[in-house]
Amino acid sequence: MQKENERTWLYAWVFGVLLGIVLLIIGVATATKRVADWGAVHQIVKQPVIAQSLKVQLPYGVRDIQPTVIMSPIVERFTTEDLTPIEEKIIEKWGIKDGVIAIAIFKCESGFNSDAVSLTGDLGVAQINWHWNGKIINERFGYTPADMFDEDKNLEAAYLVWDRVDGKEGDGKGSWGDGISTGWSTFNSGLYLSCLE
């Protein structure tokens, strides 16, 4: 009986230690992400202890900064020469800046294959996930899953999804993803960067 109690206590102790380690890892990961998110839009700057207004302040302050767009050098070098017909349609729909990203995403997602179907049921050139987006696409355009194999209808549906990801539909300032779960997985994972030319 005593050996069973010792074994039970040992299992409980090991479980508690493992649980503690998992919670510590989750806590560190969460804190690191929050610090990184804060640091993306703020900058710590040195400032005088006594300001010009004779106000005493800390030697370091926080200044908001505008994040740098990583894509701008690529977009500046981008030319519309030698585009395929599907790439031309993408640039026409999204413009150069977002169109370059769309081309990379769709190239990675489907290889521009209008008949592509992924293991998770994503359809067509832009790999529209019908499970998550089908209802709004059907309500807005009357499209069915079969329509997603028509590249023009697929791109129209993709534009609607892109425009809705940031939560502000109709402003023409959509998003390819939130880095977690919405939008295109190749954007959220960063894999689309390998498809940029």
Protein Blocks (a to p, Z undefined) as FASTA:
>chain_A
ZZmmmmmmmmmmmmmmmmmmmmmmmmmmmmmmmmmmmmmmgccddddfbdfkopacdfbd
cdddddddfklmmmmmpcfehiafklmmmmmmnommlmmmmmmmmmmmnoopakbccfko
pacjkopafklmmmmmmmmnopafklmmpmklmmmmmmmmmmmmnopghklpacfbehlm
gcjfklmnommmmmpZZ
